[in-house]
Amino acid sequence: MALTVALSGSDTIQINNQVLSTLANQNPGRLTFPSELMNVEAGKNGVAVYAENKQGLIAELAIRLALGGVDDKYLNSLLQQQLTGFSSTTLITAVFTKRVGDGSGNITNVVYQLYGGMVQKGIEAIESASGDIEESVAVWPIRFGQWIRLIQ
């Protein structure tokens, strides 16, 4: 039996074609999908009823950045546009690329392309007298209206 290996590293996150370089600690990028792509219910006599759920196309990307860094400043400029001219806001696009090695030198890219994004809520802040590292991290919650996943 052959051993299957997945070596992950050197991932990238791009926002509007800008590769983020000031990613913070822990999980600096987390992509989640809050809704299901479909619903199914069992009916009478073994019938199954399926329905497509368009809410399943929503994706949420939480990005942890160094507070006040170049990427934090860039995303803040996008937030200011959203807050001052909501109807004229240019929606955010993102590409989250996971690089995966197979242990034999071959690389596969798992690419998530995200479209129609806006900052979901305000950027929280912490004041700490005990040296909490979270004081120096800006967490950016961005919600997207559509996504696709590619394996290249």
C-alpha positions in Angstrom: 0.0 0.0 0.0 1.4 3.4 -1.0 1.7 6.2 1.5 -0.3 9.3 0.7 1.4 12.5 1.9 0.2 16.1 2.0 2.9 18.7 2.9 1.4 22.1 3.2 3.3 25.4 3.3 4.0 28.6 1.4 0.3 29.4 1.1 -0.6 32.9 -0.2 -3.6 35.2 0.1 -4.2 37.9 -2.4 -6.7 40.7 -2.0 -7.5 42.5 -5.3 -4.2 41.1 -6.8 -2.1 42.4 -3.8 -0.3 39.5 -2.1 -0.6 39.9 1.7 2.9 40.0 3.3 2.2 41.0 6.9 0.2 38.0 8.1 0.1 37.5 11.9 0.3 34.6 14.2 -1.8 31.5 14.8 -4.1 31.0 11.8 -3.5 34.1 9.7 -6.0 33.1 7.1 -9.2 31.1 7.7 -11.7 30.4 5.0 -15.1 29.2 6.0 -18.5 28.5 4.4 -21.3 29.3 6.8 -24.1 27.7 4.7 -24.7 24.4 3.0 -24.7 24.1 -0.8 -27.9 22.0 -0.8 -30.7 20.7 1.4 -32.3 17.3 1.4 -35.2 15.9 3.2 -36.6 12.4 3.2 -40.2 12.1 1.9 -42.8 9.4 2.1 -42.1 5.9 0.5 -38.3 6.4 0.1 -38.5 9.7 -1.8 -35.7 12.2 -1.3 -36.3 15.8 -2.1 -33.3 18.0 -2.9 -33.0 21.8 -3.2 -30.1 24.0 -4.2 -29.2 26.5 -1.5 -27.7 29.7 -3.0 -26.6 30.8 0.5 -23.9 28.0 0.1 -22.1 30.3 -2.3 -21.2 32.7 0.5 -17.6 32.4 1.9 -16.1 34.1 4.9 -12.4 34.9 5.0 -10.9 36.0 8.3 -7.4 37.5 7.9 -5.1 38.1 10.8 -2.6 40.9 10.0 0.1 42.9 11.9 -1.7 45.9 13.3 -0.8 49.1 11.4 1.2 47.2 8.8 1.1 47.8 5.0 -1.7 45.2 4.5 -3.8 46.6 7.4 -3.5 50.0 5.9 -4.5 48.7 2.5 -7.6 46.9 3.8 -8.5 50.0 5.9 -8.6 52.1 2.7 -11.1 49.6 1.2 -13.1 49.7 4.4 -13.2 53.5 4.3 -14.5 53.4 0.7 -17.2 51.0 1.9 -18.2 53.2 4.8 -18.3 56.5 2.9 -19.9 55.4 -0.4 -21.6 52.0 0.1 -23.4 52.0 -3.3 -20.3 52.9 -5.2 -18.0 50.5 -3.3 -15.7 48.4 -5.5 -16.2 44.8 -4.3 -13.2 42.8 -3.1 -11.8 39.8 -4.9 -9.4 37.3 -3.3 -7.4 34.3 -4.1 -6.4 31.9 -1.3 -3.8 29.4 -2.6 -2.8 26.3 -0.6 0.5 24.7 -1.9 0.6 21.0 -1.2 3.6 18.7 -1.8 3.4 15.0 -2.2 6.7 14.1 -0.6 8.3 13.3 -4.0 8.9 16.9 -5.1 5.5 17.5 -6.9 3.4 20.5 -5.9 -0.4 20.8 -6.3 -2.1 24.1 -5.8 -5.6 24.2 -4.2 -7.0 27.6 -5.2 -10.0 29.3 -3.8 -11.2 32.2 -5.9 -13.5 34.6 -4.0 -15.7 37.2 -5.6 -18.0 40.0 -4.4 -16.4 40.7 -1.0 -17.0 43.4 1.5 -15.7 43.9 5.1 -18.4 42.2 7.2 -17.9 44.1 10.5 -15.6 46.5 12.3 -12.0 45.6 13.2 -11.9 45.0 16.9 -9.1 46.3 19.2 -7.7 45.2 22.6 -5.9 47.2 25.3 -4.0 44.9 27.6 -1.8 45.5 30.7 -0.5 41.9 30.6 1.2 41.9 27.2 -1.5 40.1 25.3 -0.2 39.5 21.7 -3.7 40.1 20.3 -3.1 43.8 20.9 -0.9 43.8 17.8 -3.2 41.9 15.5 -6.0 43.2 13.2 -8.6 40.6 12.3 -10.3 41.4 9.1 -13.6 39.6 8.5 -14.5 39.7 4.8 -17.6 38.1 3.4 -17.8 37.1 -0.3 -20.9 36.4 -2.4 -19.4 33.7 -4.6 -16.5 31.2 -4.6 -14.9 28.5 -6.7 -12.4 25.9 -5.8 -9.8 24.7 -8.3 -7.1 22.0 -8.0 -4.1 22.7 -10.3 
